[in-house]
């Protein structure tokens, strides 16, 4: 199975229309390979985005430079996936 | 835990294990449950529903419970399997489900996107779409919840095959969607359609494709709020309630909007746990608590349908 080493999930809070369009600009850039987990068009409801490891720096730079408020909800995606795998292996052995 | 033979309902399972357990449930409760093939997937996997029926005749008023249409949302398929076992375990014991099944049939589709689900186990855990091929594009799959004939290719969907919300070449282009549509239209007497997704802890009703209010919005909102309250009563899990377009975003081509526009009044979407801490990777130890609370919400809706047949 594909691996997600170093990938993280960001929660981005958009507070106005301007910030929504900035976020859309970010999400649309193909080279960053972002994956929307949860989108929302209504203000006050966050957008969750899976950020590949190679895009962490440029994405953080963009968010900070544009003044977009964000937090990291999943710091180590691969660790969660590994745990899930272990549980399934354990269950199957059971 | 409700384990039969060796199926642990508090764990995530492969498609094969899920299909085997569906067969096992039908075998354990032959007078109540049967496993019915309603079609196949793009990669030619069978699509099975569990039909729960206590009465004769093929056109009894019916409820459709849909799960797993977005393959990475594993708590959806797992909750559906727990719900299947709950229905057969509680029939004859719990007055509510017993009376619902006296009046209605329930059809449960635990894995509405089998190819995508297998792909999450073998290649990419975060796969969402189907696995259909698009001549002329390197990208694979359609978002099966943008492929229904409800304002198809409208807002909130993309015509780009590489997009996660690609609506597909035409409505019902995905054989997985068409199989369900054909089955429900042929049956002709469905009164309720509920689609289980994750995550965000939301309970929503039409419309998704427009911000306009659905004709039955007041009733659906009242039922949804009662269901969310029942769900929260178990362990305090808070849900937001509203129409999809006003609660999250406008999205055309969704299953629930198609159901509603085709005369199935009681149409709801659940977004199950959590609110983003784990997202699609909800730990297995939350499967049973999630399924138990969801059941209280589902039961509330199904009781209302039972008492308001039209």
Interface residues (C-beta under 8 A of the other chain):
Chain A: X1 X2 X4 X9 X11 X35 X36 X37 X38 X39 X40 X41 X42 X45 X46 X48 X50 X73 X74 X77 X80 X81 X83 X84 X87 X88 X91 X94
Chain B: X6 X8 X11 X12 X13 X121 X122 X123 X124 X125 X126 X164 X199 X200 X246 X247 X248 X249 X250 X276 X277 X278 X279 X280 X281 X283 X284
